[in-house]
Amino acid sequence: MKKILFLLPLLTIISCSPERVHIDDTQENKEAQMLFYQGKPFTGIAYDVYSNGQLQFEETYKDGELNGLYQEWYENGQLASQGTFKDNELNGLFQEWDKNGQLLEEQFYDN
């Protein structure tokens, strides 16, 4: 019984997590500025990786539009930039770093 009680919250968390797909598996409609997956506006996280397997970027979508956290990394694994999007536009704090982790720029966007 204890095992079932432990697994139930875990399954709930997993089932509620956003879908994660490789950017090559999506289709972009540039005119509409929307991302589609399997013919429907995509909701979840799209990502890409470098040839060495290191994560290159992750971007969050809701109903085909950038909505949520965006992060990009250098090939060495250092965070390059991060910000938040709302309705396809930067919204809130946006930061950029160099390859050594030194903060280069901070900007605040309010759409």
Protein Blocks (a to p, Z undefined) as FASTA:
>chain_A
ZZmmmmmmmmmmmmmpccdddfklpccdfklopaceehiacedddddddfkopafbdcdd
eehiacdjdddddfkopafbdcddeehiaedjdddddfkopafbdcdddZZ
